[in-house]
Amino acid sequence: MSIEKGNLSIHSENIFPIIKKWLYSDHDIFARELISNASDAITKLKQLSMMNEATIDENTKFQIDVVLDEQAKTITFSDNGIGMTDEEIKKYINQIAFSGAEDFLAQYKDKSDKEQIIGHFGLGFYSSFMVAETVEIHTLSHQKNAEPAIWRCDGGTEFELEKGHRQTRGTEITLHISDDGKEFLNEYTLRSTIQKYCSFMPYEIYLTVVGKEPSKDDEGNVIIEEPKPLNTTTPLYVKSPSECTDEEYKEFYKSTFKDYKEPLFWIHLNMDYPFNLKGILYFPKLNTEFDTIEGQIKLYNSQVFIADNIKEVIPEFLLLLKGVIDCPDLPLNVSRSFLQNDGFVRKISNYISKKVADKITGLFKTERETFQNFWDDISPFIKFGGLKDEKFFETVENIYLYKNLDDQYVTLDEYLAAAADKHENKVFYVSDVLQQAQYIKLFKDHDLDAVILSHGIDSAFMSMIESKKEGVSFVRIDADINEHLVEAETMNEEEKKEATEKLQEMFVKALGQENLKMKLEPMKSESLSAMIVLSEESRRMQDMMRMYGMNGLDPNMFKTETTLILNTKHSLVKHLIENDKIEASTKSLICEQLYDLAMISHAPLSSEAMTKFINRSNTLLLKLI
Ligand SMILES: Nc1ncnc2c1ncn2[C@@H]1O[C@H](COP(=O)(O)OP(=O)(O)OP(=O)(O)O)[C@@H](O)[C@H]1O
């Protein structure tokens, strides 16, 4: 065969500059494309052999080799798969591969927004021109009496095809790397790129670096190292769950996510119908110290990595987990607009969501203690899941746990049943254990219980539960004086009115707060002089305003009112009511101090108030000596 020169059947002269421009940020996919083509070529040969249409030597070891030659500026990908005849090159490389490039161009040439091309568009073989100035294919088909062939193209629209000299079946593709791709001439970069996309490819991939000095031991002797593949050909998720041990699951987690904390538990997904999907989802142990949740779900198509965290396929709340999902029915080249509108993708997402909901409800029912041990770590996922996904909520609604004041984990029904004779359908909660310690003590002293809801997600979570469970309401522990904390009134109406007016005047004067809201209550606890309450509605309004405040709105625009409760059973308060002979300055000192003490257990004092509080405390101490 003489050299055949030809024009690629392409209508645009300058397709490559456009491809390069559009795919610039993703140009490492050439490695994925060439290696997956090599892998396909091996699979095709094996299939033909099974159909008796190809003969394979029984000692054949199928593998893919990547050779990096930094000096020559080349990267070569070779396989011992099916190979191509010159006719096949014309058909598959000249026509088909270019038609992919043309489709790409047709779809994207008018779009000016780079973000529109999310994910990876399949340019297959031609993605190699994103990093190479010339690409050369040396190939020999498996077919009897096939002639080897060489194809060459410099990224323009012309190619050369001539008789080759390859002697073994398979294909070798050499990329003469251009300036755009020179980062891949670095061994580390090339290795990481291959590992990113090809870690689970079904055939072993070896990387060789031409001219690399062999490693030596301390005495200077060359260490003979067995070449190691860059990938695992049978990742754990392809096995049947019954064949996997806990140790293997943990090991797979560690090596895949480089997370050395053990996962809490995992879900092995394995289904063939109505779609093919395999994978493992792990519930990671949270870094509670910083409260960060960084999930990672890697998506694969037949063991070829597609992308991370594609929220169209994985329900958003599950992106907080870590895991791998392999679905051969998904396109390798996912474009987000396609996924968003795809009913099939939605089915996958629903399936995954259901599996997770079933697994955790199962765990709750059969191993409640283990479930409780996990609860602090998994609750953000499950709460977020409930907020995001109605169906998920319906499955898990009865397994949400609440930690009570005795550090026990109870369900909503259990809490409400235990409190039914004291406060029906009302859930008292603590949002900050330290800040609200005073109120917690009060509750405990009076045999009342509350639950701890202190995570960032909890305000949204409580509103959701209130909207789903009719009649149930959440009230913060310091929202109001509970009837169980108050004794029967000993003052008559007239006396109470008089005392209230007297103290109101005293406090308004001392604090300089004209609109101070105040109430006298005979509280059961004699040690508590005063406390501040803020109605639940006001507090939620305040929280909301704080949220909007982040977007530039001043939360102080909407002042919320607190009420100062004075305990008429406390000696100091009694003294203020009954003794008319207290010096004005002492009176003022007591009022201010009582107010600050109440305030401290409600919210942090401002720096100005804190300074005053400290100075006043010192003044009071001085009075003792
Ligand atoms: N290493 C190889 N061995 C044998 N045939 C190959 C090899 N690489 C490419 N081919 C042939 O060239 C064709 C075009 O490859 P290309 O990567 O452009 O597209 P594809 O693999 O069909 O689709 P995709 O866009 O998903 O990659 C392949 O379908 C295959 O027939």
The ligand as a MOL file (V3000), in Angstrom:
LIG
                    3D

  0  0  0     0  0            999 V3000
M  V30 BEGIN CTAB
M  V30 COUNTS 31 33 0 0 0
M  V30 BEGIN ATOM
M  V30 1 N -7.2860 1.2820 20.4830 0
M  V30 2 C -8.1950 1.0170 19.5270 0
M  V30 3 N -8.2950 -0.2290 19.0070 0
M  V30 4 C -9.2180 -0.5220 18.0840 0
M  V30 5 N -10.1030 0.3590 17.6010 0
M  V30 6 C -10.0520 1.6180 18.0540 0
M  V30 7 C -9.0990 2.0160 19.0460 0
M  V30 8 N -9.3010 3.3260 19.3000 0
M  V30 9 C -10.3290 3.7220 18.5240 0
M  V30 10 N -10.7860 2.7080 17.7720 0
M  V30 11 C -11.8900 2.7410 16.8310 0
M  V30 12 O -12.1810 4.0880 16.5290 0
M  V30 13 C -13.5430 4.3850 16.8420 0
M  V30 14 C -13.6820 5.8200 17.2020 0
M  V30 15 O -13.1600 6.0550 18.4980 0
M  V30 16 P -13.6840 7.2460 19.3560 0
M  V30 17 O -13.0160 7.1860 20.6520 0
M  V30 18 O -13.5370 8.5100 18.6070 0
M  V30 19 O -15.2080 6.9820 19.4870 0
M  V30 20 P -15.9460 5.8490 20.3320 0
M  V30 21 O -14.9990 5.1220 21.1840 0
M  V30 22 O -16.7380 5.0330 19.3560 0
M  V30 23 O -16.9480 6.7170 21.1680 0
M  V30 24 P -16.6470 7.7120 22.3830 0
M  V30 25 O -17.0180 9.0570 21.9130 0
M  V30 26 O -17.4830 7.2260 23.4700 0
M  V30 27 O -15.2050 7.6060 22.7360 0
M  V30 28 C -13.9200 3.4040 17.9170 0
M  V30 29 O -15.3030 3.1580 17.9490 0
M  V30 30 C -13.1380 2.1540 17.4730 0
M  V30 31 O -13.8350 1.4320 16.4820 0
M  V30 END ATOM
M  V30 BEGIN BOND
M  V30 1 1 1 2
M  V30 2 1 2 3
M  V30 3 2 2 7
M  V30 4 2 3 4
M  V30 5 1 4 5
M  V30 6 2 5 6
M  V30 7 1 6 7
M  V30 8 1 6 10
M  V30 9 1 7 8
M  V30 10 2 8 9
M  V30 11 1 9 10
M  V30 12 1 10 11
M  V30 13 1 11 12
M  V30 14 1 11 30
M  V30 15 1 12 13
M  V30 16 1 13 14
M  V30 17 1 13 28
M  V30 18 1 14 15
M  V30 19 1 15 16
M  V30 20 2 16 17
M  V30 21 1 16 18
M  V30 22 1 16 19
M  V30 23 1 19 20
M  V30 24 2 20 21
M  V30 25 1 20 22
M  V30 26 1 20 23
M  V30 27 1 23 24
M  V30 28 2 24 25
M  V30 29 1 24 26
M  V30 30 1 24 27
M  V30 31 1 28 29
M  V30 32 1 28 30
M  V30 33 1 30 31
M  V30 END BOND
M  V30 END CTAB
M  END
